[in-house]
Every structure is written in structure tokens, then in C-alpha cells.
Amino acid sequence: MKYSSLFVLVLIFSTAQTIDAGPINVQNPETGGMSPLTGIGVKASQSLTTSDLDDIIAHFDTYAEEERQKWDVPGMAIAIVKDGKIVFTKGYGVKTEGESDPVTTNTVFQIGSTSKAFTAALAAMEVDSGRMNWTDPVVSYVPDFEMSDPWVTKEFTITDSLAQKSGLSDHWGTDLPIFGYDRAEIIHALRYAEPVSSFRSQFMYQNVPFLVAAEAIEKTSGMSWEDNLRKQIFTPLNMTSASTGYESFLAAPDHTSLHMIGRTSNNTIGPIPIESDWRFTDFTDIMGPAGGINADIKDMAAWAIFQLGNGSCGADELITSDNMAFMHTPKTPISDIMVDPVGYYCQGWIYQEMNGTPSIIWHNGATLGGIANIMLVPKENLGIVILANEKGPNIPDFLAFSFYDQCFGGTSAVKNTMSLNDYMALVGQMILPPKLEIFNNTTSPKDLTPYRGSYQNDVFGTAVVFEQNDNLTVTIGKRPVTFYLSMIDERTFMATCPEYSQDYFKNVTFTIGPDGTIQEFSAPLFIVSENVPYTRINP
């Protein structure tokens, strides 16, 4: 166990819910326990003046720290940009819960799914070079790419890979790195994924298609995704702190610790530091093109300025203005239960219309130990970036929308984010150990022999069920993850996974055939809210 009593909230790298960093429409926001910033914003018909913005930032600075403490987030950093300049940067709180080393504007954070826009930008550069077209089928660059439907395989384009309309279930495959699978193996597994909607018909948030886009970029450019970022984006934009992967994150002289929300030693809910040698920290290496970039707040401010521009950096054109616009252009409608009032997924960005105020382009994201939001208001040449060092609380979303409300009026913060009270209630329900009557093998022995054996899932590989200490143990995956099972009844066991989290309590269900033999079992995942079936292959 590399850290004690932590809890993982779904979903990683998401925009589908604000728990992972994405919007939820919350009813009765006035009872939510938040204090939306009000009272200074300009009218919707007016432009934001320098004086307006100075006043707003002065109030927002104080407000942000108050909210950080209220949400019990150890540390965060904020940058605001306007008219091509950084007008505000600041660090808040500490790098590690329980310690005093402060977050500064040089502190490096994991930026989660805001990395997706970088992958989209690399694709735009390849299109500009003539080596790739947005409408090219990805299979022409990634021969191992295959969907369950051969027609979809042939039709799936570069644009599709960045637009969240694959037809797959929400966050399909996001758990695979935890079980030791690399990018190539995850792409290969796409052929086994059953769609939940027809191709291009519905928004469903994904990470894996961004791995496909990255491999296509590698094929056309002749460089790795990581080298492309360094050469094509980080260096031209002078993003000197920016890097990819976990080892580079640790190597940064000034980097934050990562935290998850969970049960603390005194059984309260709070931030839990993740130890640096936790075995699952390579998650961001494998899922890099979807969420594996690290950067400090100043470098993210430079990125925001670039995105608000026409694709140039000084005298150099990095991306044509046409392809900058293409990345920000709506591609896939998002259900109105996710964004208010109307939103669309673009290419690594969300475009959101507002009620009578300027439209925004934004994205958020989370890793196993951090969370982020970047929001752009193109009409005002304005942007805000918020990075935080705890997975769980949706404070970057709330503060970004609160800043927008302060600038332009409205209540988007309470319409598009989960309230603190609702969030804490949800966390409390999910991390408390379940009160279930566990079958006691010591007083009423139960024969566990019928459950033992090997089981198989096309995507997640082999699972081995064996008996240990009068209960069942299951190992799953290429890099086996161990689950300990306690019997509830002959079909249902309670699973724990201490190496991942002491707050992990999930049901594993066995299916008994007509002849009384065990045919399969279903086990829950860590990040994705679904059960995976494993079919018995031998006793």
C-alpha cells in the first residue's frame, strides 16, 4: 500500500462530470454550500475594460483562496490572460497536505485532459504540412486500428478520433493502463469494444481515440508524440517547465505532490498524499496523448494566449488560422444535461454557448492525483487557467465559471458545476465501507473449490481465481492487480484492493449455470463505472 485510505472518484480525464472535472446540472444551487462571486461584472452588451478586469481580479484573488480552503484542496495555481498578455498569476496553498512548502507560479502540476488540445494541435500541424488531412481514415496510418464494425474501421477519420463520437461507451478502455497494457495493446483492444450508439451519432467521452490520433501523428511526422510536443509546441512557446509522463513530473525541481480525496487517519474525509512510488503512477505515461502533460501555471498561460491567437508565435506561424479555427469549431453536440445551455465537442476542446454573454471554449481534466481547467473567451481575448493538486474536488471548474460570471454576469458556476454540499455527500456515501453481512467461513465453512480457475475477457485478459486464507483472491491483467474477496452469498463477494485504495469496496458477482458450475464472474473497474465479464476457460 503506497498511500493510506484514498478514494478514487470516476472519471479520469473526463469532461462528462465535474467529479472528474466536467459539468453537472445541479438543482437548487442556492442550497449547495458555495458562495458564487457576484457584484462587479460588466453588462453582457459591454466589453471588459482594463479597469473592470483589475477590479474583478482583485476580488477574485481573495475569493479563490476562500474557496480553496472551503473545498479543502491543498494547493492550486491560477493564471489570467488578456489581449495577448499574462495579467495575473499566483500560487495558493501548499504542495503537500500537512506540510508548509507553498505552491508558486513555478510549481509543476499534471494537467490531465487539457492535454487533449495539445494532441489536436499536433494533428493540425500535420495537416498544415500536407502530410495528413482531417478527413483521412486513421487506419491508413495505424494499420492495427480496428473497430468491431468493419465499415466504422474504414470510415473513422482523424477528426473522428478527436471529436468524441466513436459510439463506444463512456471512457471505454481508460482502466487498461492500470492493468499494465501499453498504448499499442490498448489500440489493438478496440476491436473487442462493443458500441453503445451508432458511429458519429452521439457524444460519449473517450480517451483511447486520442492514442490513435497520436500514433497517426507519429507515423506522418517520424517523431514520437513526446518529441513532437517538445519540438513543435513547448520550445516555440517557451514552455520551459512543460514535459510528459510521470518521471519527468518528478524530475521537475518544483513540482507539487499528488493527492486523492479519501478517509484520513481520524476517519474524516480529506486530501491524502500519494506516495511517489505508487505502482499506478505510470498511468499518465500510457494515456499521455489524452492526459499526460505536466506544466506550471505560467506555461499554461502561454498556451492559453497561443490558443486565443491566430496560430502564430511572434513572427512564426505554428498553425494556420484556418486550422486554429477548425480545432475550435463544433463537431459533436453535447447533451444539455452536461453543459448549460448548449455545448459541442470540437477537437480537444468544448465550445459552449452562453445565455446572452460571450461563448466560451474550454476543457478540463483530471489525473489520479490532480485536476485542471482552461477556459477561453475569444470575443474578449480573455482566458483563465486553474491547476489543482487533488483529484476529486471540482474547484477548477467552479472557479473558472465563477470568474466568467464575475466578468459577464450570470450564474454559470452553479449551473455547470457540482455544489460543495452535493459533492461531499456523494464522497461520503462512496468511501465509507459498506455495511453488509459477510459470510463467515470460520463458523460456517463454504467450499470455494467451484470458483477456482482461470477466466478470460478479450479486453482485460486473464483473471485467475484461487483460494487464500479461507477466502477467494483474484488477479487480473497483464500486470496483475490483486483483489481480495469476502463472501456475501454463493453468487456475490465483496472485493477490496488495498494496493490501489483502502477505500475500494465493490461487488464481484459469479454466474452459476444450470448444471451448478461457475460459468463467469463480473468485476468492477477502478475508473469506469461498469462491470467487466470474465468467462471461465478452465477449472
RAFENFEN-V142439 format. One record per helix or strand of 3 or more residues. SS is the DSSP state (A for helix, B for strand). FROM is the first residue (numbers start at 1). TO is the last residue. If there is no record, write none. Layout:
ss={SS	SS}
from={FROM	FROM}
to={TO	TO}
This chain:
ss={A	A	B	B	B	A	A	A	A	A	A	A	A	A	B	B	A	A	B	A	A	B	B	B	B	B	A	B	A	A	A	A	B	B	B	B	B	B	B	B}
from={29	50	75	85	108	112	138	150	158	176	183	208	225	246	259	269	283	288	293	297	321	332	342	350	360	371	378	382	395	412	420	449	453	461	471	481	492	501	518	531}
to={31	71	82	94	110	129	140	155	161	179	192	221	234	251	263	273	286	291	296	308	327	334	345	353	366	377	380	388	408	416	431	451	457	468	476	487	497	512	524	538}
